[in-house]
């Protein structure tokens, strides 16, 4: 029985992703978006603990790794794409996009495809043991869920439109698979010299929490920006 516990937790992630997807596909309403991100968050919690439990019990297995990726595709790929699908039905469309209004919502699933590609790439990339190359799928899912829930009124207003949404989605699809080094929040010690970027990140998260429902979007945007900017100010090592 012990060897099945991590896989049961992973299945909890998968079920949360399915529920989040179902909630997002309902008639677009702020409450449905809210429940979608709630279950994406629950899925992220299951995703965090399945690997930890597997290592603690010493029962990691190849099937667990495959199941984990399949669950992540649903929770962090399909579910946020479903939220985007519904949002595309609500946003304003400029006149030149009116002929493709009925088609545009389906472009949301481009992000699901890039999320699957990101997960496949992560599984075979040996460089990502202590940091990330490209935006992790849970971060991408939480960004979109938080943005759609917290900024729904703005996104469906006349100040925003489907073209902006589409271009913003393509940007994050690129970030998922880009050769962009992103730091990981792993502390080998607590010294400032070795962890200053991580400490700056944590300090910068404090004002993001003031955004309340959009806090995850603010935190993840701050994480990406800091990962890009920090190396520019790091002293170069002599060759």
N, C-alpha and C positions, 0 to 999 in steps of 0.2 A: 504493500500500500504506500510505503514511504516514497518510492520512486515516482509515483503518480501525482504527488502533491504539487510540485512545480507546474506540471502540465495542467492541472485543474485551475491553478491561479492564472495561467496563460489563457485558458479558455474563458475565465472571467473577463479578461481584457477583450477577447474576441466578442463576447456577448455584449459588453458595454459599447463596443464599436457598432454592433448591429442596431442596438437600441438608439444610439446617437444618430445613426443614419436614418432610421425610421422617423425619429422626431424631426429631423431636418427636412424630410420629404413631405411632411404635413403642410397644409395650407400655410404659407409664410406668415408667421406671427412671432413677435418678440418672445413670447413664452415658449414656443417650440424651439427657437434658437437657444434659449436659456437651458432647456433640458438637454439639448444636444451637447452643449459644452460641459454640462455637469457630468454626462456619461463619458465624454472624452477625457475629462479629468480623472474619473474613476478608473478608466482604462489605463491611464498613465500610472496611477498608483499600483494597479495590478502588474503592469509592465515593469515597474521598479522592483517589486518584491519577488517576482517569479525567479529571476536570476539570483537574487540574494538568497532565497530559500534553497534553490538548487545547489549553490555553493556550500551553504551551511549544512545541508544534509548529505553532500557528496554524491548527488544522484544526477548530475548533468548528463545529457544524452544528445545524440545527433537529432533525434526526432523532436526533442524539446526546442532545439535551435530553429528547426524548420517551422514548427508550430508558432514560435514566437514571431517570426517574420510574417507569417500569414496573418496572425492576429493584428500586428502593427499596420499592415497594409489596409486593413478594414478600419481600425480605430483612428489611425493618423493619416490615412490617405483617402479612403472612400468617404468617411464621415465628414471631414471638413469640406470635401468637394461637394457633398450633398448640401451643405449649408450654403456654399457658393451658388449652387444650382438654383436654390430657392431665392437667394438674394438677387440673382440675375433677372428673376421674374418681377422683382419689385423696383429695381433702380430705374432712374430716368434714362431715356434713350435720345441722343441727338438725332436730328432729322435724317442724316445720311445713314444711320444704322437701323432705321425703322424697317427696311425690307428684310433684315436678318434678326429681328427681335425674337422670333420663335426659335431660332437656331442657337442663339448665343448662350442660353443656359447650359447647353450640353458641352460647351467648351470648358466648363468647370472641371470636367473629368480629366482634362490634360494634367491637372495637378495630382490626381490619383496615380496616373501613369508615371509621373516624375517621382512621386513618393515611393512607388514600387522599385523604380530604378535606383533611387537613393539607398533603399534597404538592401537590394541585391549587391550594390557596390560596397556597402559597409561590410557585408558578410565575407567578402573576399579581400578586403583592403587591410593589410597588416600594419599600415601606418596609423591606424585610428585606435591604438590601445590606450594612449594617454591624452589624446586630444581628438578633435573632429576635423574632417575634411568635408566641407559643405554643411548646410544647415540640417540638424537632426529632424526627423519627421515629427516627433512629439512636440518640439518647439514650433515647427511650422503649423501644426494643427491647433495648438493653444493660441498662437498668434491670431489665426483667422477666426477661431471661435470667440476669443476675447474682443477682437475688433468688431465683429458683426453684432455681438450682443451689446457691447458698450457704446458703439457709435452708430447704431441702427438708424436713428433719426437723421443723422448727417448723411449716411450712405444713400438713403432713399430720397434725399432732398434735391432741389434744383442745383445745389452747389457741387454735386457729384454726378457722375453718369457712368453708363456701361463701358465706355471706352477706357476711362480711368481704371475701373475695376479690372477689366481684361488685362491692361498693361501691368497693373500692380500684381496680378496673379502670375503673369509671365515672369516678372522679376523674381518672385519667390520660387517659381519652378526652376529658374536658373540657379538660385542660391542653394537649392537642394542638392544639385549635382556639380556645382562649381568646385574647382580646385582651390577652395578658400579655407585656409587654416582657421579654426575657431577653438579657443581655449576651453578646456574642461575644468569644472569646479572640483578638482581633486587636490587636496592639501597633503603634501608629504611632510610639511612642518608648518609652523605658524609665523615664520619670519616675514617681515615686510619686504625684504629684498627679493625673496623667492616667489612671493605671492602678491606683489603690488597690483598687478592687473586685476586679480580676483577681488582684492579688497576694494579697489576703485569701482569695480562692477557692483559689488554688494552695497556700497555707499550710494551709488547712482540709482539703485533699485528703490531706495526709500521714497523719493518723490514720485516714482512710478505707482506706488501703492495708493497715492492720492487720487489716481484715476479710477479707483474702485473696480468697476466691471471691465474696464479696458486695461487693467494693470498688467496682465500677461502680455498683451500686445506691446505696451511700452517697454517692459522688461526685455522682451526678445529683440525688439528693435535696438535697444541700448546695447544688448549683448553682441549683435551683429556689427554695429558701428564701432564698438570698442575693440572687437577682434580685428577689424580692418585697420583702425587708426593706431592701436598700441604698437605694432611693430615699427611704424614710422618714427617713433620716438625712442625706440630701444637702441642703445649704443651698439654699433656694429663690432663684431668680433674680429680681431686681427687674424689674418690668414696664416 
